[in-house]
Amino acid sequence: MAHLITKKGSENRDLEWLREYWGRGVERIFFIYGVPEGVARGRHHHARCQMGLICVSGSVDVYIQSPQRDYHFTLNTPEKVLLLAPEDWRMMYNFSDDAVLMVMADRSYRETTYYQEMYREVALPKLSAMYA
């Protein structure tokens, strides 16, 4: 289940404060930026990969569909971390021009299995079918 964590003011600026929420070590970090207007990223969930999303600059909206319910989040500060379970189908969209989204994964790219099917139909924002 998706879980939004907000860093407390007294916690260090490094990512050490996340350790109590994160199950495994971080195997991979990548950045998503320069996403054109109207383009979405993600649109999948994983077999086993836990992920953490941090918008280090700008803002991005995130739609999550778990087997039980839907969630909508706006990430607009590095103080917020969105932790995603493997079964959380995710779509990142509405990237601001200056958005930089850092994604942490507990599995390497080779170990990751993707599933693009959503759990149920839902009215999503009108976006380009193109992936950035």
C-alpha positions in Angstrom: 0.0 0.0 0.0 1.3 3.5 -0.9 2.5 5.4 2.1 3.4 9.1 2.2 6.0 10.1 4.7 6.9 13.7 5.5 10.3 14.4 7.0 10.2 16.0 10.4 12.1 19.3 10.8 14.5 17.8 13.4 15.6 14.9 11.1 18.8 15.1 9.1 18.7 16.3 5.5 20.2 13.1 4.2 18.1 10.0 3.6 19.1 8.3 6.8 15.8 9.1 8.4 14.0 6.8 5.9 15.8 3.7 7.2 13.0 2.8 9.6 10.4 2.8 6.8 12.5 1.1 4.1 12.6 -2.8 4.1 15.6 -3.7 2.0 18.7 -1.7 0.9 18.6 0.6 -2.1 19.9 -1.3 -5.2 19.1 1.4 -7.8 18.5 5.1 -8.0 17.3 6.9 -11.1 15.9 10.3 -12.0 13.0 11.3 -14.2 13.1 14.9 -15.6 12.4 16.8 -18.7 9.0 15.2 -19.1 7.0 17.0 -21.8 3.6 18.5 -20.9 0.8 15.9 -21.1 3.2 12.9 -20.9 2.9 10.3 -18.1 5.5 8.0 -16.7 5.2 4.7 -15.0 1.8 3.0 -15.8 2.8 -0.3 -14.2 3.4 -2.2 -11.0 6.0 -4.7 -10.0 6.2 -8.3 -8.9 8.7 -7.7 -6.0 10.2 -4.2 -6.3 9.6 -1.6 -3.5 10.1 2.0 -4.6 10.4 5.4 -3.0 9.6 8.6 -5.0 11.1 12.0 -4.0 10.5 15.1 -6.0 13.7 17.0 -5.4 12.7 19.9 -7.6 9.4 21.2 -8.9 6.2 19.1 -8.6 4.6 16.0 -10.0 1.2 14.3 -9.4 1.1 10.6 -8.7 -1.9 8.3 -9.1 -1.7 4.9 -7.3 -4.0 2.0 -7.7 -3.7 -0.7 -5.1 -5.8 -3.9 -5.3 -8.2 -2.3 -2.7 -8.4 1.4 -3.5 -7.0 4.5 -5.4 -4.8 7.2 -4.1 -3.7 10.6 -5.5 -0.6 12.4 -4.3 1.2 15.6 -5.2 5.0 15.5 -4.6 6.4 19.1 -4.4 9.2 19.0 -1.8 12.1 16.7 -1.0 10.6 16.6 2.5 7.9 14.1 1.2 8.7 10.5 0.3 6.1 8.3 -1.3 6.8 4.6 -0.6 5.3 2.2 -3.0 4.7 -1.5 -2.4 5.3 -3.8 -5.4 1.6 -4.2 -6.0 0.9 -0.4 -6.2 0.2 0.4 -9.9 1.6 3.9 -10.4 1.4 6.7 -12.9 3.4 9.9 -12.5 2.0 12.9 -14.5 1.5 16.6 -14.5 5.3 17.2 -14.2 6.2 20.9 -13.8 8.8 22.2 -16.2 11.5 22.1 -13.4 10.4 18.7 -12.0 13.1 16.2 -11.0 11.8 13.0 -9.6 14.3 10.7 -7.8 13.2 7.1 -7.7 14.8 4.6 -5.3 14.3 0.9 -5.9 15.2 -2.1 -3.7 15.9 -4.3 -6.8 18.2 -3.9 -9.7 16.7 -3.3 -13.2 17.4 -7.0 -14.2 15.5 -8.3 -11.2 12.4 -6.3 -11.8 9.2 -7.6 -13.4 6.7 -5.1 -14.7 2.9 -5.5 -15.0 1.1 -2.9 -17.0 -2.5 -4.0 -16.3 -4.5 -1.9 -13.9 -6.6 -3.6 -11.3 -9.8 -1.9 -12.5 -10.9 0.7 -15.0 -10.8 4.3 -13.8 -11.1 7.7 -15.5 -7.5 9.0 -15.7 -6.5 12.5 -16.8 -6.2 12.9 -20.5 -2.6 12.4 -21.3 -0.5 11.6 -24.3 -0.1 7.9 -25.0 3.6 8.7 -25.5 6.0 7.8 -22.8 8.9 10.1 -22.1 
